[in-house]
Amino acid sequence: MPTALLIVDVQRSLIEEETWGAEQLLDRVTSLEQAARAAGAAVVWITDSQVGPYGDLHEAMRPKAHDLRFTKSRPAAFDGTGLRGALDGHGIDRLVVCGLQTDCCIRATVRSAADLGYRVVLAGDAHSTFDREGATAEQVIAEHNRALASVAEVLPAWDIDFSDSGGQADLGTRHALTS
């Protein structure tokens, strides 16, 4: 059961724009990254080319040279990138998803991954968003955790097991594909 951790859009501009629970989010994403690495799981960084003015990864995020990196221009991490080919080429069939924003790129990536046949785990407490008109960020997150449970296993970050990851950590080169 080779597994990859997909860290979606943890970029400076998004974190600095009143992301709900930003410090907790960064801590949980870092913990997931460490657990994935310790188990030999792949770590995949997804960034959004539309984020500005500070679209680089948040300074708390520390990609390694052998991690995969993809730049996307659409909400789903699979759209217009080589992500699927890279994952399939390494036999990865299980994805753990975390990052930003719950009601856009996380939702789209989780649904796309499930539609493509991946077994998906959503770190239910390691994704976030902003307050919306008529709903707090916390409410948006809770609603999406409930809705996405129809296509993904939703677990707290501390309960996600990477131990069956198949030692797939060294995936090669950086990809910067946009459409």
C-alpha positions as CSV (number, residue, x, y, z in Angstrom):
1,M,0.0,0.0,0.0
2,P,2.5,2.7,-1.1
3,T,1.3,6.0,0.3
4,A,2.0,9.7,-0.6
5,L,1.4,12.7,1.6
6,L,-0.1,15.5,-0.5
7,I,0.6,18.9,1.1
8,V,-1.6,21.4,-0.8
9,D,-1.1,25.1,-1.1
10,V,0.6,25.8,2.2
11,Q,1.8,29.2,0.8
12,R,2.7,32.4,2.6
13,S,-0.1,34.5,1.1
14,L,-2.8,32.0,2.1
15,I,-1.4,31.6,5.7
16,E,-1.0,35.3,6.2
17,E,-4.6,36.0,5.1
18,E,-6.4,35.1,8.3
19,T,-6.4,31.3,7.8
20,W,-8.4,29.8,10.7
21,G,-6.0,28.0,13.2
22,A,-2.9,28.8,11.1
23,E,-0.4,27.8,13.7
24,Q,-2.2,24.5,14.5
25,L,-2.4,23.8,10.8
26,L,1.3,24.4,10.3
27,D,2.1,22.1,13.3
28,R,-0.1,19.3,12.1
29,V,1.2,19.5,8.5
30,T,4.7,19.4,9.8
31,S,3.8,16.4,12.0
32,L,2.3,14.6,9.1
33,E,5.4,15.3,7.0
34,Q,7.6,13.9,9.7
35,A,5.5,10.8,10.1
36,A,5.4,10.2,6.4
37,R,9.2,10.6,6.1
38,A,9.8,8.3,9.1
39,A,7.7,5.6,7.4
40,G,9.3,6.0,4.0
41,A,6.2,7.5,2.4
42,A,6.5,10.0,-0.5
43,V,6.0,13.7,0.3
44,V,4.4,15.7,-2.5
45,W,4.2,19.5,-2.4
46,I,1.4,21.2,-4.4
47,T,1.4,25.0,-5.0
48,D,-1.1,27.2,-6.7
49,S,0.3,29.5,-9.4
50,Q,-2.6,31.9,-8.9
51,V,-1.6,32.8,-5.3
52,G,0.1,36.1,-4.8
53,P,1.8,38.3,-3.9
54,Y,3.7,35.7,-1.8
55,G,3.1,32.4,-3.5
56,D,6.1,30.6,-2.1
57,L,5.7,27.9,0.5
58,H,5.3,29.1,4.0
59,E,8.7,29.3,5.8
60,A,7.6,26.5,8.2
61,M,7.5,24.1,5.2
62,R,10.8,22.4,4.4
63,P,10.7,20.3,1.2
64,K,13.6,17.9,0.6
65,A,15.4,17.7,-2.7
66,H,13.9,14.3,-3.5
67,D,10.3,15.3,-2.8
68,L,7.9,15.8,-5.8
69,R,6.7,19.3,-6.4
70,F,3.9,20.4,-8.7
71,T,2.6,23.8,-9.5
72,K,-1.1,23.9,-10.5
73,S,-3.4,26.6,-12.0
74,R,-6.7,24.9,-11.1
75,P,-8.2,23.8,-7.8
76,A,-7.6,20.0,-8.2
77,A,-3.9,19.0,-7.9
78,F,-4.4,16.6,-10.8
79,D,-5.7,19.0,-13.3
80,G,-3.0,20.1,-15.8
81,T,-0.1,18.6,-13.9
82,G,1.8,15.4,-14.1
83,L,0.9,14.4,-10.6
84,R,-1.1,11.3,-11.6
85,G,1.6,10.0,-13.8
86,A,4.2,10.5,-11.1
87,L,2.1,8.7,-8.5
88,D,1.2,5.9,-10.8
89,G,4.7,5.5,-11.9
90,H,5.8,4.8,-8.4
91,G,2.9,2.5,-7.6
92,I,1.3,4.8,-5.1
93,D,-2.3,4.0,-4.5
94,R,-3.1,5.7,-1.2
95,L,-3.0,9.5,-0.7
96,V,-3.1,11.5,2.6
97,V,-4.3,15.0,1.9
98,C,-3.7,18.1,4.0
99,G,-3.3,21.9,3.5
100,L,-5.4,24.8,2.1
101,Q,-8.2,25.7,1.3
102,T,-10.8,23.4,2.6
103,D,-13.7,24.6,0.4
104,C,-11.7,24.9,-2.8
105,C,-8.4,23.0,-3.5
106,I,-8.7,20.4,-0.7
107,R,-12.3,19.5,-1.8
108,A,-11.3,19.4,-5.5
109,T,-8.1,17.4,-4.9
110,V,-9.8,14.8,-2.6
111,R,-12.7,14.3,-5.0
112,S,-10.4,14.1,-8.1
113,A,-8.2,11.6,-6.3
114,A,-11.1,9.4,-5.4
115,D,-12.5,9.6,-8.9
116,L,-9.1,8.5,-10.3
117,G,-9.3,5.4,-8.0
118,Y,-6.9,6.4,-5.3
119,R,-7.6,5.4,-1.7
120,V,-7.8,8.8,0.0
121,V,-7.3,9.8,3.6
122,L,-8.2,13.4,4.5
123,A,-6.4,14.7,7.6
124,G,-9.6,16.2,9.0
125,D,-7.8,18.6,11.4
126,A,-4.9,19.5,9.0
127,H,-6.8,21.5,6.4
128,S,-8.2,25.0,6.8
129,T,-9.9,28.0,5.2
130,F,-11.2,31.4,6.0
131,D,-14.5,32.6,7.5
132,R,-17.2,32.9,4.8
133,E,-20.4,34.9,4.7
134,G,-22.8,33.0,6.8
135,A,-20.3,30.5,8.1
136,T,-17.2,30.5,10.2
137,A,-14.1,28.7,8.9
138,E,-14.6,26.1,11.6
139,Q,-18.1,25.4,10.3
140,V,-16.9,25.2,6.7
141,I,-14.2,22.6,7.8
142,A,-16.7,20.5,9.7
143,E,-19.1,20.5,6.9
144,H,-16.5,19.5,4.3
145,N,-15.2,16.7,6.6
146,R,-18.7,15.3,6.7
147,A,-19.3,15.7,3.0
148,L,-15.9,14.3,1.9
149,A,-16.3,11.2,4.2
150,S,-18.4,9.8,1.3
151,V,-15.2,9.6,-0.9
152,A,-12.4,9.6,1.7
153,E,-11.5,8.3,5.1
154,V,-11.4,11.4,7.4
155,L,-9.1,11.0,10.3
156,P,-7.3,13.3,12.8
157,A,-3.7,13.8,11.8
158,W,-2.3,12.0,14.9
159,D,-4.3,8.9,13.9
160,I,-3.0,8.5,10.3
161,D,-0.7,5.5,9.8
162,F,2.0,5.7,7.2
163,S,3.7,2.5,8.3
164,D,2.6,0.5,5.2
165,S,4.0,3.0,2.8
166,G,6.4,0.8,1.0
167,G,9.5,2.9,1.3
168,Q,8.6,5.2,-1.7
169,A,10.2,8.4,-0.3
170,D,12.7,9.1,-3.0
171,L,10.6,10.0,-6.0
172,G,13.1,12.0,-8.1
173,T,12.8,15.4,-9.5
174,R,10.8,18.6,-9.2
175,H,7.9,19.1,-11.5
176,A,6.6,22.6,-12.3
177,L,3.7,22.0,-14.7
178,T,0.9,24.5,-15.2
179,S,-1.8,24.8,-17.8
